[in-house]
Every structure is written in structure tokens, then in C-alpha cells.
Amino acid sequence: QLYIAKVPVDLWSPDSEFPVLSDKAGGVMQVGRDRDGQALPAVEAAATSMRDDEVPPVKAAAISERREQPPAAIPAGKPVASVDLTKREEFMGKRVTTQGGSLSRPLKTFSVVLPCAEEGELMVKTARSVFEFTPRDVLHEIIVVDDGSRQPLEPLLPDKDALRVKFIRHQKTQGLIRTKKDGGDAATGDIVVFLDCHVKPDPNWWRTIQSQIADNYRRVVVPIITALNVDTWQEFNRPPPGAGGMSKCYLTWDIEFKWFEDDTPYVPIMSGGLLAMSRQWWNETGGYDTEMYGWGGENIDQSLRIWLCGGEIVTAPDSYVAHMWRDGSKPKTVAKYHVPPGSVYKNRQRAAKAWFDELYDKTLQFDEFKSFSGSGQSKLGPMDNFKELKSNLECKPFAWFVDRFPQIYHWGGLLPPQIFQIGTEDGSLCLTRSGGRWGNAYAPQGSIAVTKCKEDDRVSWFHGANRDGKKCCSGVRGWNSDQCLVKGWSTQISTSVCNLNGYDGSQRFVWKDGLLHIGNSANCLSIDATNKKLSTGQCSSGDPSLVRQLNGKEPMEWKKYEESKHSHENELAQLGR
């Protein structure tokens, strides 16, 4: 694969770092490069640099694992023909361009930041892999930030200079967030790439990342994350081209992030481990929140500050980076760093306090965050850094973010205008989820029981969810959870992580004429009052055992969303929302 570009003569000085050949007829210069940055004759470059520019399609899928857990098998979804970032769906808003036009010079070189703690062997393999699979004229430096490893990591790479590796060492552990920030602040390349300390990039991993950021310096790019065998140091289970992969997450009201896929290139929330952005945009957005400590929440804060303050996040569907997933049965993969108790909740709550506006109150409904209400807000620490950032970058209100991703919040059902209980016509028996907990990061499956209807049973409330094209809904989701009703064998009904796209047929439950139809069949969900068990039966409005919606009401999140829309009416109007 070769580079070729035509550029105006007056853009380049005689001592340009690029080898150039004059094109007297056209008044331009042609630039040819091979993989190691060596100059090629213009004719050879022009003849050999032709390549197919079509980006592999992305298939939609959904999984529920956290970023430090291995990916689960997921059903395939509908593909996208190709990714064209110059086009926007009608709901996606206007394209973001660089302020004042193009930057003064092209964005080309990479500073790769590796935050490492007690990962000596993995650090060595990762650094060597990055060097091996990144062209010399692209790789400016690898910055390894040693976060207080008991045995310093630098001696493990005696050939560090040849590998373009620089070390920063914390004598005392600072945590992942501050480690990454120190690495990002020290970077001197055009593009700052953050990778985990246990990855192996594909030989072509850098191409799309470089071109996408060069096109828009406020664009952040996330590669497709695959799986890495740490014993053989080989990638495995890569999905075939166009079959999707792990690159994007969505944000829930308990400040969790959930893996998902859809039919757009845009990433609402990054998982946080692997990403690339221009150094200029890193500096303008302030990097990471300096008041966060340890691990967790920084990806939510960073994603929101990018979207709300004038940037965008996209996936690179042909950029693969194999990642070591944590597995308790394999000692090599077990995390060797310590996360201070409570720091994850504080970090997440700081992100919500900074960006959620009126919807911040919704987070306080969850048990993990109730202690931050009232006078407990003082535990979050100072928030002045966010005020300065918002003022400098003229950041948008959070309601804009919600409307920016209707496939999640409106069509996908994360922002329901109504919640309800599901029960018999007389209101005596209702469905309830097992466990009695709210939250979006617990067990991936659950069970459904039939109990006496109680309005204060907080896990007996549901709402419509999962897309049905460009509208809601094709399923039923447990309120304040990630669980949707699932049809199993015979009459078995349980729950599993919602597929927001609506591609999972087992989660298809549709309300028609007040009854809950199972899939596209003529059967409806019913309750056997004698045995207090779920059943199915022919849909007939005269059958009192068939379940109905009961006690419908407006949830807090909808009220706060409406309040936010009203409070920021003028700002949203100017933004076309």
C-alpha cells in the first residue's frame, strides 16, 4: 500500500520532510511513499498506489460485556453498505469541520501511549508489535507510562531507542486515568493514540485512523477490538469483513456503558481503552478530568466532552487491534493493579454532574449514587475545570446529545415517555424481574416471576424498547435495567440484555389492541392465575388472563429531559434541535 498526493506547490517549502517531484504541466507535486517512508519515483507511485477505497460494511450486533471482559457471541445484524463520513442521516446533524479551515499542516505522525502497571512481559510484546506494524514515517514515538510497577519496566527494553520508545515512570501508583493523561500530555506527534498495555495491532491498523483524523482534527477514531491469545500472541475469533465487532457503547442513566452495534459509523460512548485523536484536539478538550482517580468514568467524561464541545467519534471498521481480555482462570490476564474502593462511582458521578444538566437528578435514583445527593455532592470535589472548558469551547447542552442519538434514546427506548406494570386485567397479578435490583451491569440473563401487583415493587415496571425501524418499539425492557423480555422454548419467558436494534427475534414483543403479542404471531402473553405462572394463548380481548399495561406513568428521566429541553430552548433552537 502506497501513498500518493497532489498538493499545491506553495504549501511546501524546499526543505519539506516529504520527497517531492515537480509536475511542471500541472503546477503540482507528486509525493510517493512506501511502507517505510522511502521515496518512490512519481511514475511508480502513481501506477502502484491505486487501491479500493470502499470501506468494509459493518454488521449490527449487540453484546453486554464490560471493556475488561471477553466479547460474547452475538447475533449478526443488518450491514451498512459502506461508511461515508461526508454524508449524514437527517437526524445526525451537521458535519463538524475544523475551526478556521484546514490545519497549518497535515496530521500524519502517531504518538502511541501505553499505560502500564505490573505488565512487564505484555508491555514488551505490545511495544514491539506497535513498532513492527506501524510505518516508520507514521510512528513518531511510543510512550510507555510505568504506573508505579514494583520492578521498573524500562530495563526490559534495552533497545528502546531503536523502537522509538520513551518511558515516563510514576514512583507511586497514580491510577489509569492520570497515567494516560501524563502520556497524552507528553506526546509530540500529530495524533495521540491510546492503547492498552496488552494489545497487538493489525499491520494495517493505522491507515483509516490517520486518514479520518487528517480530514477533521476534531474527529476521534476507535478501532475494532478483537481478541488476543497472550500465550501465542496471536489474534483469534476476528469476525469476517462486514460482520461487525467491538467498537462502540451507549450510555445508561446509571452512568454505565453498554456495548452495542448499529448501522452508523458513529460512537456515542467509547469503552476508553483504545482510541486516537489529534494532539490539538486533546489539548483543546483538556484530556482527562484531573480530579478523577484510579479507573472508570473517564471514558464517559471524555466521550461527552468530545460530542458536546464540537467533536465527533467514529469507528474505523477496517482497523483491528487484538486485545487481551481479563479471564480469572488465566493468571497472565488477571489485573495486577489496585482500584481504590469507591473511586469508580465517584468518577462516574463526576462525569454525570459535569455533563447531564437536569438529567443528573435521574442518576441519584440508583443505590450506588444516592450518597452523592444533597450535602453528599461535596464528595465529588471541585468542578471548576468543567466550567472553564464549557466556556472556552461553547459546549452544547446534554439534551442535544440525547437527540443526537435517537436510535438509542428515542427509537431504542432508553428515554421512555411512559413506564407501566404488566399484569392481569383486574390488576391482581403482575410480572416482576428476579433479583430486585436496578442497574445495567449485573447478570446478562434473568428470570420473570408472577407476583401480587405492588406499585412500590421497583422491578415490576417496564417500558417499550428496541428499535422497530426508525421508531420504537419492538420489545419490552425492564425499567432501569438492561434486561428485555425473551421468548424461550414452549411458554418460557425470561430476560436478557436488550438488543437495541430490534434484530433479535426472540425479544420481539409488540403491544396491539392493548395486548402483548409474542413476535409476529397470533399468540399473546397471559398469566395462569391458579399456578401464578406465565403462559401464552390466542389473542382475544375478552380473555381476562391476557396481560395488559397497568398504572402507566411518566418516569423521572422523561420529565427531566423535557425540563432540560425547555431550559436550553434557545441554545437547542440555534443548533437546529
Backbone torsions as a table, in degrees:
resi	resn	phi	psi	omega
1	GLN	NA	131.8	-174.7
2	LEU	-126.5	159.2	175.5
3	TYR	-100.6	143.2	166.7
4	ILE	-147.2	140.5	-178.9
5	ALA	-146.4	147.6	172.0
6	LYS	-111.5	125.6	-174.9
7	VAL	-134.1	149.2	176.1
8	PRO	-59.5	141.2	-178.0
9	VAL	-57.2	-37.8	-172.3
10	ASP	-75.0	-3.6	177.6
11	LEU	-80.5	-19.6	-172.5
12	TRP	-115.8	136.7	176.7
13	SER	-89.4	162.9	-179.1
14	PRO	-58.8	-26.6	-178.1
15	ASP	-100.4	26.4	178.9
16	SER	-56.0	147.3	178.1
17	GLU	-70.9	-14.7	-178.3
18	PHE	-89.9	130.7	172.3
19	PRO	-70.2	132.9	-175.1
20	VAL	-133.3	156.0	174.8
21	LEU	-129.8	137.6	-176.6
22	SER	-73.4	144.8	171.0
23	ASP	-119.5	88.1	-171.0
24	LYS	-62.7	-34.5	-176.3
25	ALA	-67.8	-40.5	-175.1
26	GLY	-97.7	-5.7	-179.2
27	GLY	67.1	28.5	-180.0
28	VAL	-130.6	173.1	175.7
29	MET	-120.4	144.9	176.3
30	GLN	-107.2	137.2	-177.5
31	VAL	-118.3	120.9	177.7
32	GLY	-117.3	137.4	179.9
33	ARG	-137.4	142.0	166.5
34	ASP	-96.2	-174.2	-172.6
35	ARG	-60.8	-32.3	-178.8
36	ASP	-94.3	12.6	174.6
37	GLY	84.0	11.6	-179.2
38	GLN	-81.7	145.0	-179.4
39	ALA	-69.8	145.0	175.8
40	LEU	-121.0	150.4	174.1
41	PRO	-57.1	143.7	-174.8
42	ALA	-58.4	-38.8	-178.5
43	VAL	-65.3	-44.6	179.1
44	GLU	-63.1	-41.7	179.9
45	ALA	-61.5	-44.9	-178.4
46	ALA	-65.1	-35.2	-175.9
47	ALA	-77.4	-30.4	-171.0
48	THR	-106.2	-6.0	-175.5
49	SER	-90.0	-0.2	178.7
50	MET	-65.8	132.4	177.5
51	ARG	-153.7	160.3	-178.8
52	ASP	-74.6	123.8	-177.8
53	ASP	-90.8	0.4	-176.2
54	GLU	-72.4	131.9	-178.8
55	VAL	-87.3	135.3	179.0
56	PRO	-55.9	145.3	-179.6
57	PRO	-69.4	160.2	179.1
58	VAL	-113.5	124.2	175.8
59	LYS	-91.8	140.2	-178.9
60	ALA	-79.2	144.3	178.7
61	ALA	-159.6	174.9	179.6
62	ALA	-149.0	136.1	173.5
63	ILE	-141.5	168.7	-170.4
64	SER	-122.4	6.9	-174.8
65	GLU	-76.1	152.8	176.8
66	ARG	-76.1	171.3	-171.6
67	ARG	-71.5	-17.6	179.1
68	GLU	-101.4	14.4	178.1
69	GLN	-117.9	156.0	-177.8
70	PRO	-69.2	151.2	178.6
71	PRO	-68.1	147.4	177.5
72	ALA	-98.0	160.0	174.9
73	ALA	-66.4	135.1	-175.1
74	ILE	-133.3	148.7	-179.7
75	PRO	-71.0	143.6	179.0
76	ALA	-71.7	152.3	179.0
77	GLY	-121.4	-158.4	-178.2
78	LYS	-85.4	135.6	-178.1
79	PRO	-81.2	160.6	170.5
80	VAL	-103.9	134.9	-174.8
81	ALA	-59.0	-47.3	176.0
82	SER	-165.1	163.2	-178.8
83	VAL	-99.5	116.9	178.1
84	ASP	-125.0	102.5	-174.1
85	LEU	-79.3	0.5	174.6
86	THR	-87.6	-9.2	179.1
87	LYS	-109.3	151.5	-179.2
88	ARG	-136.5	136.6	170.6
89	GLU	-63.7	159.8	-173.5
90	GLU	-61.5	-26.1	-177.6
91	PHE	-90.7	-3.1	-171.2
92	MET	-88.5	-9.6	177.1
93	GLY	85.1	-176.9	-174.8
94	LYS	-81.7	150.7	179.0
95	ARG	-68.4	138.3	178.8
96	VAL	-86.2	130.1	176.9
97	THR	-119.1	165.4	-179.1
98	THR	-69.3	145.7	178.2
99	GLN	-68.6	131.5	177.8
100	GLY	71.8	19.0	178.5
101	GLY	88.2	-152.1	-176.2
102	SER	-71.0	157.2	174.8
103	LEU	-71.0	167.5	-174.9
104	SER	-68.2	-20.4	177.6
105	ARG	-152.7	160.7	-176.9
106	PRO	-66.7	150.3	176.5
107	LEU	-91.5	115.9	-172.5
108	LYS	-132.5	-48.1	-169.0
109	THR	-85.5	148.6	-177.2
110	PHE	-106.9	134.9	161.8
111	SER	-108.2	113.4	-178.0
112	VAL	-97.1	119.7	-177.3
113	VAL	-101.2	125.4	178.2
114	LEU	-117.6	105.5	175.1
115	PRO	-81.4	121.0	-171.7
116	CYS	-131.3	138.6	175.2
117	ALA	-143.3	114.5	178.6
118	GLU	58.1	34.7	-177.9
119	GLU	-124.2	53.7	-173.7
120	GLY	-55.8	-59.1	-178.1
121	GLU	-62.2	-43.0	-178.9
122	LEU	-67.1	-37.6	177.5
123	MET	-60.5	-44.8	-179.0
124	VAL	-61.1	-48.3	-179.2
125	LYS	-63.9	-40.3	-179.4
126	THR	-65.6	-47.4	-179.2
127	ALA	-61.0	-43.8	179.7
128	ARG	-65.4	-36.8	179.7
129	SER	-67.3	-42.4	178.2
130	VAL	-61.0	-44.7	179.6
131	PHE	-63.9	-42.5	-176.4
132	GLU	-65.7	-38.2	-170.9
133	PHE	-104.2	16.2	175.4
134	THR	-123.4	126.3	-178.1
135	PRO	-57.0	147.8	-176.0
136	ARG	-61.9	-34.0	-179.1
137	ASP	-81.1	-5.2	176.4
138	VAL	-100.7	-42.7	-177.1
139	LEU	-77.5	107.0	177.9
140	HIS	-82.8	-42.1	-178.0
141	GLU	-168.2	155.8	168.8
142	ILE	-115.2	121.8	-179.6
143	ILE	-107.3	109.7	176.2
144	VAL	-94.2	119.3	176.8
145	VAL	-102.3	108.2	-178.3
146	ASP	-85.6	106.8	-174.8
147	ASP	-89.5	72.1	172.4
148	GLY	69.7	29.0	176.8
149	SER	-58.5	139.6	-177.3
150	ARG	-60.5	-39.4	172.7
151	GLN	-105.1	114.5	-178.0
152	PRO	-51.1	142.6	-174.7
153	LEU	-83.3	-25.6	-172.8
154	GLU	-57.3	-41.8	-179.9
155	PRO	-61.7	-16.6	-179.2
156	LEU	-74.8	-11.8	178.7
157	LEU	-122.9	76.0	-178.7
158	PRO	-64.1	-21.9	178.9
159	ASP	-100.6	31.5	-175.0
160	LYS	-57.7	-37.7	-178.6
161	ASP	-64.1	-41.8	178.7
162	ALA	-65.3	-30.1	179.7
163	LEU	-88.4	0.0	-178.7
164	ARG	62.5	36.5	-179.5
165	VAL	-99.2	132.0	173.3
166	LYS	-117.8	145.0	-178.5
167	PHE	-112.9	139.0	166.8
168	ILE	-121.1	131.8	-178.2
169	ARG	-122.4	130.1	169.7
170	HIS	-91.0	122.9	176.6
171	GLN	-66.7	-30.4	178.0
172	LYS	-123.9	139.6	-177.8
173	THR	-57.4	129.3	179.9
174	GLN	-108.2	-14.4	-177.6
175	GLY	95.7	161.3	-173.9
176	LEU	-60.4	-42.4	-173.6
177	ILE	-63.4	-50.5	-178.8
178	ARG	-70.0	-29.3	176.7
179	THR	-64.9	-45.6	178.6
180	LYS	-66.4	-38.3	179.9
181	LYS	-64.6	-42.8	178.3
182	ASP	-61.3	-40.4	177.8
183	GLY	-65.8	-43.4	179.0
184	GLY	-64.4	-40.9	179.9
185	ASP	-66.7	-28.2	-178.5
186	ALA	-85.3	-11.3	-175.5
187	ALA	-66.4	145.1	178.6
188	THR	-126.1	1.7	175.5
189	GLY	-77.6	171.3	179.4
190	ASP	-68.6	-38.2	-175.5
191	ILE	-122.0	130.2	178.1
192	VAL	-98.4	121.6	180.0
193	VAL	-112.2	123.9	176.4
194	PHE	-101.5	122.5	174.4
195	LEU	-125.6	155.6	172.8
196	ASP	-73.4	167.0	-175.8
197	CYS	-86.8	19.1	-178.4
198	HIS	-148.2	59.9	-178.5
199	VAL	-136.0	161.7	173.8
200	LYS	-135.2	110.7	-179.5
201	PRO	-77.1	152.6	174.1
202	ASP	-71.6	152.4	-179.3
203	PRO	-55.2	-27.6	-179.3
204	ASN	-106.2	21.1	-172.7
205	TRP	-61.9	-29.4	-168.8
206	TRP	-86.9	-19.6	-168.6
207	ARG	-60.1	-59.8	-176.5
208	THR	-66.6	-34.8	177.1
209	ILE	-58.3	-48.0	-178.5
210	GLN	-62.4	-47.2	-175.4
211	SER	-68.9	-37.1	-179.1
212	GLN	-67.8	-40.0	-180.0
213	ILE	-75.2	-34.3	177.1
214	ALA	-62.2	-30.6	179.7
215	ASP	-73.7	-28.3	-177.7
216	ASN	-154.9	108.7	-173.9
217	TYR	-67.8	-13.7	176.5
218	ARG	-94.6	12.0	178.6
219	ARG	-95.8	128.4	175.0
220	VAL	-102.6	137.3	-174.6
221	VAL	-121.0	136.2	-179.3
222	VAL	-118.4	128.0	178.5
223	PRO	-78.2	170.4	172.3
224	ILE	-79.3	127.6	-177.4
225	ILE	-96.5	123.3	178.0
226	THR	-115.3	-167.3	-174.2
227	ALA	-107.7	145.1	-177.2
228	LEU	-124.9	128.1	172.8
229	ASN	-84.1	112.7	-174.5
230	VAL	-73.7	-16.8	178.7
231	ASP	-79.1	-44.7	179.8
232	THR	-94.9	-12.8	-175.3
233	TRP	55.9	42.4	178.3
234	GLN	-123.2	141.8	173.8
235	GLU	-70.1	148.0	174.9
236	PHE	-144.2	159.4	178.3
237	ASN	58.7	33.3	173.6
238	ARG	-67.0	132.5	176.8
239	PRO	-67.1	150.3	178.3
240	PRO	-64.7	158.8	179.9
241	PRO	-53.2	131.2	179.7
242	GLY	85.6	1.1	-176.7
243	ALA	-99.0	14.6	175.6
244	GLY	85.4	-167.4	-178.1
245	GLY	163.5	-175.1	-176.6
246	MET	-97.9	116.2	177.7
247	SER	-152.5	-18.6	-172.6
248	LYS	-136.5	152.6	179.9
249	CYS	-134.2	163.5	171.2
250	TYR	-120.1	162.9	-172.7
251	LEU	-103.8	133.3	178.3
252	THR	-106.5	170.7	-174.4
253	TRP	-75.1	-15.3	172.4
254	ASP	-95.5	24.1	172.3
255	ILE	59.0	38.2	172.4
256	GLU	-101.8	164.0	172.8
257	PHE	-123.5	134.8	-174.9
258	LYS	-119.8	131.0	176.2
259	TRP	-63.8	141.2	174.8
260	PHE	-161.1	172.3	171.5
261	GLU	-135.9	151.1	173.0
262	ASP	-144.0	-170.8	-173.7
263	ASP	-98.8	30.6	175.0
264	THR	-127.6	162.2	176.8
265	PRO	-83.7	-1.5	-170.2
266	TYR	-87.2	144.1	-176.8
267	VAL	-113.4	107.4	179.3
268	PRO	-62.7	-49.3	-179.0
269	ILE	-133.8	131.5	176.2
270	MET	-83.8	150.5	172.5
271	SER	-69.6	-26.0	169.9
272	GLY	104.6	-20.2	-175.9
273	GLY	-78.3	-39.7	-173.3
274	LEU	-125.6	118.0	-180.0
275	LEU	-164.8	162.8	178.1
276	ALA	-139.4	142.7	178.5
277	MET	-153.1	157.3	178.1
278	SER	-67.3	149.0	179.3
279	ARG	-63.2	-34.1	178.7
280	GLN	-64.2	-42.4	179.8
281	TRP	-70.2	-34.7	174.0
282	TRP	-58.0	-47.3	-179.2
283	ASN	-67.9	-40.5	-178.8
284	GLU	-65.5	-37.0	-179.2
285	THR	-85.9	-6.0	176.5
286	GLY	83.4	7.3	177.6
287	GLY	68.6	-118.0	-179.2
288	TYR	-111.5	157.9	177.4
289	ASP	-67.1	118.4	-176.1
290	THR	-70.6	-13.5	179.2
291	GLU	-89.6	-5.8	175.6
292	MET	-82.5	149.9	-177.0
293	TYR	-136.6	146.9	176.3
294	GLY	79.7	-120.5	-173.9
295	TRP	-140.5	146.8	172.3
296	GLY	101.4	135.0	177.5
297	GLY	92.4	-23.7	-178.1
298	GLU	-66.9	-31.6	178.9
299	ASN	-68.4	-34.2	178.9
300	ILE	-71.0	-46.6	177.1
301	ASP	-59.5	-48.3	-176.8
302	GLN	-64.9	-41.5	179.6
303	SER	-62.6	-43.1	-178.1
304	LEU	-70.2	-39.0	179.9
305	ARG	-67.3	-31.1	176.9
306	ILE	-68.4	-51.4	-177.7
307	TRP	-66.5	-44.9	-173.5
308	LEU	-78.6	-16.2	-174.8
309	CYS	-111.6	20.5	169.9
310	GLY	110.5	7.7	-179.6
311	GLY	-113.1	-170.7	176.2
312	GLU	-151.5	159.0	179.8
313	ILE	-126.3	129.1	179.9
314	VAL	-130.4	162.4	175.1
315	THR	-97.5	150.6	174.6
316	ALA	-106.5	95.2	-169.1
317	PRO	-67.6	-12.6	177.7
318	ASP	-114.2	18.3	176.7
319	SER	-111.8	111.9	-174.8
320	TYR	-111.6	134.4	173.6
321	VAL	-131.1	118.1	179.1
322	ALA	-78.2	134.5	-171.6
323	HIS	-125.6	137.5	174.9
324	MET	-78.9	118.6	178.9
325	TRP	-93.0	145.5	-179.0
326	ARG	-67.2	133.7	178.7
327	ASP	-142.3	111.6	-176.0
328	GLY	-59.4	-20.9	-179.3
329	SER	-84.6	-6.7	-179.2
330	LYS	-120.5	106.7	-174.8
331	PRO	-54.1	-34.9	-177.8
332	LYS	-61.9	-26.9	-174.1
333	THR	-94.4	-8.2	-176.8
334	VAL	-71.3	134.2	179.7
335	ALA	-63.1	135.6	-178.6
336	LYS	-108.3	7.5	177.4
337	TYR	-103.5	160.6	-176.9
338	HIS	-109.4	128.9	176.4
339	VAL	-98.8	118.2	-177.8
340	PRO	-56.9	136.0	-179.9
341	PRO	-55.8	133.6	175.9
342	GLY	83.9	-13.5	-175.4
343	SER	-67.5	-35.1	-178.9
344	VAL	-62.7	-44.5	-179.8
345	TYR	-66.0	-40.3	179.0
346	LYS	-64.5	-44.0	179.6
347	ASN	-59.8	-47.3	-178.9
348	ARG	-63.5	-39.0	-179.0
349	GLN	-69.9	-33.1	174.9
350	ARG	-62.7	-41.9	179.1
351	ALA	-61.2	-43.0	-179.9
352	ALA	-67.1	-42.9	179.9
353	LYS	-62.1	-35.6	-177.8
354	ALA	-72.0	-35.9	-166.2
355	TRP	-121.9	-20.1	-170.5
356	PHE	-77.4	-11.9	-177.0
357	ASP	53.6	-131.4	-176.7
358	GLU	-63.2	-28.0	-178.0
359	LEU	-73.5	-4.2	174.9
360	TYR	-58.0	-36.2	-178.6
361	ASP	-59.8	-29.1	179.6
362	LYS	-62.0	-37.4	-177.5
363	THR	-62.9	-27.4	-176.6
364	LEU	-74.0	-7.2	174.3
365	GLN	-71.3	-23.1	-174.8
366	PHE	-86.7	141.2	-173.5
367	ASP	-54.8	-37.6	-175.9
368	GLU	-63.9	-22.4	-171.8
369	PHE	-117.4	2.2	-179.0
370	LYS	-61.8	-29.8	-177.7
371	SER	-69.1	-12.6	179.8
372	PHE	-92.6	2.5	179.1
373	SER	-80.9	161.2	178.1
374	GLY	56.7	-129.8	-179.3
375	SER	-67.8	-15.5	179.5
376	GLY	-67.6	-12.5	178.5
377	GLN	-62.5	-24.1	-179.3
378	SER	-62.8	-22.2	179.9
379	LYS	-69.1	-15.3	-179.0
380	LEU	-75.1	-20.5	-178.5
381	GLY	85.6	-178.7	-177.2
382	PRO	-66.7	144.2	-178.9
383	MET	-117.7	12.1	-175.0
384	ASP	-61.3	-30.9	-178.5
385	ASN	-61.5	-31.9	178.6
386	PHE	-72.7	-37.8	179.3
387	LYS	-60.9	-43.2	179.8
388	GLU	-64.9	-42.8	180.0
389	LEU	-61.9	-46.6	-178.9
390	LYS	-62.1	-38.1	179.4
391	SER	-67.9	-43.4	-176.8
392	ASN	-67.4	-38.8	-174.4
393	LEU	-102.5	0.6	178.9
394	GLU	52.9	58.0	-173.9
395	CYS	-71.3	152.5	-176.7
396	LYS	-83.7	161.4	174.1
397	PRO	-73.0	158.7	-176.2
398	PHE	-63.6	-31.4	178.8
399	ALA	-57.9	-29.4	176.7
400	TRP	-63.2	-42.3	178.9
401	PHE	-61.7	-43.8	179.3
402	VAL	-58.8	-46.2	-179.5
403	ASP	-73.6	-24.2	178.9
404	ARG	-65.3	-26.4	-178.7
405	PHE	-122.8	67.8	-179.0
406	PRO	-64.8	-27.0	179.5
407	GLN	-63.8	-16.0	177.3
408	ILE	-101.5	-56.7	-168.2
409	TYR	-86.2	-34.8	-179.4
410	HIS	-99.5	-60.1	-179.9
411	TRP	-72.4	-34.4	-178.9
412	GLY	-81.9	-13.3	172.9
413	GLY	91.3	8.1	-180.0
414	LEU	-70.5	-17.8	178.0
415	LEU	-122.1	77.4	-174.8
416	PRO	-77.5	133.8	174.9
417	PRO	-73.3	-16.2	-179.5
418	GLN	-148.4	142.3	170.1
419	ILE	-119.4	160.5	-174.6
420	PHE	-157.1	163.0	168.9
421	GLN	-95.7	159.8	-179.4
422	ILE	-120.8	118.6	-176.6
423	GLY	-162.0	-173.0	-179.2
424	THR	-70.5	161.1	-174.5
425	GLU	-58.5	-34.1	-178.9
426	ASP	-82.5	-2.0	176.6
427	GLY	74.5	19.9	-178.1
428	SER	-89.9	-37.6	-176.0
429	LEU	-121.7	138.5	-177.3
430	CYS	-134.1	159.0	172.4
431	LEU	-80.8	142.9	174.9
432	THR	-142.0	147.5	178.9
433	ARG	-83.9	149.8	178.3
434	SER	-73.4	156.0	173.4
435	GLY	97.6	-32.9	177.2
436	GLY	68.5	21.8	-175.5
437	ARG	-118.2	147.1	167.4
438	TRP	-95.3	151.2	175.6
439	GLY	140.6	160.5	-175.3
440	ASN	-115.8	18.5	-177.3
441	ALA	-141.1	39.9	178.3
442	TYR	-106.3	-137.9	-177.1
443	ALA	-67.5	141.8	-179.6
444	PRO	-71.6	-17.0	175.6
445	GLN	-130.3	161.0	177.7
446	GLY	-152.1	175.1	-179.8
447	SER	-117.5	162.2	179.2
448	ILE	-117.5	132.8	178.0
449	ALA	-119.5	162.9	174.9
450	VAL	-110.9	121.4	-178.2
451	THR	-135.3	175.1	175.3
452	LYS	-66.6	136.2	-178.1
453	CYS	-65.6	127.6	175.7
454	LYS	-138.7	125.4	-177.8
455	GLU	-66.6	-24.5	-179.8
456	ASP	-90.7	6.1	173.8
457	ASP	-80.9	99.4	-168.5
458	ARG	-71.9	-15.3	176.8
459	VAL	-99.4	16.4	175.2
460	SER	-106.2	14.3	-180.0
461	TRP	-107.2	139.4	-175.0
462	PHE	-135.2	172.7	173.8
463	HIS	-159.0	164.9	177.4
464	GLY	-66.4	147.5	-177.3
465	ALA	-157.7	170.5	177.1
466	ASN	70.2	133.7	-175.4
467	ARG	-63.2	149.0	168.3
468	ASP	-128.7	76.9	-169.6
469	GLY	74.3	-129.7	178.1
470	LYS	-101.2	44.1	174.2
471	LYS	-157.6	172.0	175.7
472	CYS	-109.3	141.6	22.3
473	CYS	-151.9	154.9	176.1
474	SER	-121.2	10.6	-179.5
475	GLY	-155.4	-177.4	-179.4
476	VAL	-129.7	125.2	-175.7
477	ARG	-114.3	141.9	173.1
478	GLY	-69.8	129.0	-177.2
479	TRP	-60.0	138.9	179.6
480	ASN	58.4	35.7	176.7
481	SER	-147.0	174.9	175.0
482	ASP	-105.4	15.3	-172.9
483	GLN	-99.8	130.6	176.3
484	CYS	-115.9	153.1	176.2
485	LEU	-62.7	140.8	-179.5
486	VAL	-132.0	134.3	176.0
487	LYS	-90.3	122.1	177.9
488	GLY	-103.2	-152.3	179.2
489	TRP	-69.0	146.7	176.4
490	SER	54.2	-120.1	-178.4
491	THR	-104.5	13.3	-176.3
492	GLN	-71.1	129.0	176.3
493	ILE	-123.8	127.1	178.1
494	SER	-137.2	-161.0	177.1
495	THR	-134.7	154.4	172.3
496	SER	-151.8	171.3	-177.5
497	VAL	-57.4	130.9	-174.9
498	CYS	-64.1	139.1	170.5
499	ASN	-98.7	98.6	-172.6
500	LEU	-59.2	-27.7	-176.5
501	ASN	-72.7	-17.2	-177.5
502	GLY	79.6	16.2	-177.4
503	TYR	-84.1	-14.0	-178.3
504	ASP	-88.4	104.9	-177.2
505	GLY	-61.7	-27.4	-179.5
506	SER	-69.8	-16.4	178.8
507	GLN	-97.8	9.5	-177.1
508	ARG	-83.1	109.5	174.7
509	PHE	-133.6	120.9	-172.3
510	VAL	-125.4	132.3	176.9
511	TRP	-82.1	123.0	175.6
512	LYS	-136.6	128.0	179.0
513	ASP	53.9	34.5	175.9
514	GLY	82.7	0.0	-178.9
515	LEU	-114.4	153.7	-176.7
516	LEU	-95.5	99.6	-179.9
517	HIS	-78.5	139.8	179.3
518	ILE	-92.6	112.2	-176.3
519	GLY	61.3	-140.8	178.3
520	ASN	-101.6	16.6	-176.1
521	SER	-84.9	176.7	176.2
522	ALA	-92.6	9.6	179.0
523	ASN	-95.8	145.2	180.0
524	CYS	-124.4	159.1	179.8
525	LEU	-78.1	136.4	-179.1
526	SER	-138.8	170.3	179.3
527	ILE	-123.5	126.3	173.2
528	ASP	-81.5	101.0	-173.7
529	ALA	-63.4	-30.4	-177.8
530	THR	-67.6	-46.6	-177.1
531	ASN	-99.1	-1.9	-177.0
532	LYS	51.7	52.0	178.8
533	LYS	-130.9	153.3	176.4
534	LEU	-75.2	148.6	178.4
535	SER	-149.3	-178.8	175.1
536	THR	-131.4	154.3	179.9
537	GLY	-159.3	168.0	177.4
538	GLN	-60.6	136.0	-178.3
539	CYS	-70.5	114.6	178.3
540	SER	-147.4	120.7	-174.8
541	SER	-61.6	-16.4	-179.6
542	GLY	-87.0	-2.7	-177.5
543	ASP	-89.4	110.8	-176.7
544	PRO	-69.8	-13.4	-179.1
545	SER	-81.2	-16.5	179.3
546	LEU	-71.0	137.1	-174.2
547	VAL	-74.9	150.3	177.5
548	ARG	-129.7	169.0	169.5
549	GLN	-80.2	132.4	-178.8
550	LEU	-125.3	148.0	168.5
551	ASN	55.8	38.7	-178.6
552	GLY	-58.1	141.2	178.8
553	LYS	-154.4	164.7	-179.7
554	GLU	-85.6	125.0	-178.9
555	PRO	-80.8	164.0	-178.1
556	MET	-57.6	-41.7	-174.8
557	GLU	-62.3	-35.7	177.8
558	TRP	-69.3	-41.8	178.7
559	LYS	-61.1	-43.9	-178.9
560	LYS	-69.7	-33.9	175.8
561	TYR	-63.5	-45.9	178.5
562	GLU	-63.0	-39.8	177.8
563	GLU	-63.4	-41.7	179.7
564	SER	-66.2	-41.0	178.6
565	LYS	-60.3	-39.1	179.7
566	HIS	-71.1	-43.1	-177.8
567	SER	-63.5	-34.8	-176.4
568	HIS	-109.7	29.7	-174.3
569	GLU	-56.0	-46.1	-177.6
570	ASN	-66.3	-43.2	179.2
571	GLU	-62.4	-44.5	-178.4
572	LEU	-67.8	-34.6	177.8
573	ALA	-63.5	-41.2	179.1
574	GLN	-66.6	-28.7	-179.9
575	LEU	-88.0	-0.7	179.5
576	GLY	77.8	27.2	179.7
577	ARG	-109.6	NA	NA
